[in-house]
Amino acid sequence: MKSDKNIRKIIHEKCSDYYDEMEQFLKELVAIPSVMNKAEINMPYGENSAKVLDVFLKKAENLGFKTRNIDNYAGTIDIGEGKPELGILCHLDVVDAGKGWNYPPFELTKANGKLYGRGTTDDKGPAVSVLYGLKAAEETELIKKPVRFIVGCNEENGSDDLEYYCKMEDLPEKLYTPDGQYPVINIEKGMIRGKFRKKFSDFQSEKSILKIYGGNTVNAVPSEAFAEISNLTEDEINIENGFSYEILKSSIKIISKGVSAHASTPDNGKNALTALIELLSHMNFNCEASDALKSLSQIFPHGETNGEHAGVKCSDSKSGSLTLVLSVLELDNNNIEGIFDIRFPVNFKSEEINNKIQKTLESHGFEYQCILASEPHYVDEKSEFVQTLLKVYESLTGKKGNCIAIGGGTYVHNTAGGVAFGAEMPGKEYNIHCADEYTVPEEMILNAEMTANAVIEICG
Ligand SMILES: [Zn+2]
């Protein structure tokens, strides 16, 4: 390796020396709530996203880098001239704070050896580490080929910052993002989101389902679902674990509680919606709504996450099994409407999966509309680029480096050959997108070292 033991030691010292500066800068960035907002003139994602980009690029300039603001969609920070040999990609936008924080989400708080705040891991913290890692690498005077650090402002809302960037410039062929996890994510499953619907002609009957609603996030296993039912007596409700009920004025409300999980890992959750559907499908209603629920309980049986009964079960050795989550459902007087989220393995195409589920839903009388289809992302594990990143990981952690496949999409999903390299350590939970998101000082330093060593390996 080019970054031999000696160089690794020098880099470790430099990055450790930069730690206080890194923490101070992260504090500044966390204080800017760069959640996507209404577009304003020359600010496509609102004022705070433009501000965080400006602050970041100014810091990079002060550290001696050449920078460029691409119309407040993204920015570039360059080492060297000409076509970049390596690109590193981070995002400066964050998701909303949400509820349940023990610390102020938009103030960096140091407690129990951790740094709490929105964006500390996703992805402002890693962005700061990359910046100082580049600085450390540059100071070694070992970089011979150009490197480009790209910071975008729209990863959390569809990554159209990258689309805009690609209209202006090509992305480097070798590209990684510390917006996922270590060691290297080289496989991301494909994704389909579909909407189905059935209209009712008769609705009110003696005992009927007035309403069902559950799930408000397309890409998550719903943790709560509700049904309101008229002319039902308390004795008729066969309440099992996970359900409760409330007596309303002219109906009974059944509440189903589950456990939320990301749609790419549905086995970590418990679907409150499919549980409710199953419960209701066993009760005796005489209405079209009830027939529709029976169909849904056949297509999306409670506890099944591999899409078997929807007709889409498949798997491959590279990326594992398809996953399917019924994530949103709404039923009222006129119709029933639902949305599901599928993550499918890399050896398949969205069209074939989509056709299959369409056939299943239509055979049960549902109208179907595909609302999103994205093909899988795959980068060869044996490529020199991926192998180099794995070696850097191994040399700095002493752990075995291997590639991983995930169901979620990272920032590089729609790029030609990009992979995710960090910044989460395998098996650790950093509460990204949740309350009390955090990073730790040692990992900020380590992430900077990963950057510096990777840059020296690839561009030295
Ligand atoms: Zn992210």
Residues whose N, C-alpha, C, O or C-beta is under 5 A from the ligand:
A	BS01	ZN	D122 D123 D179
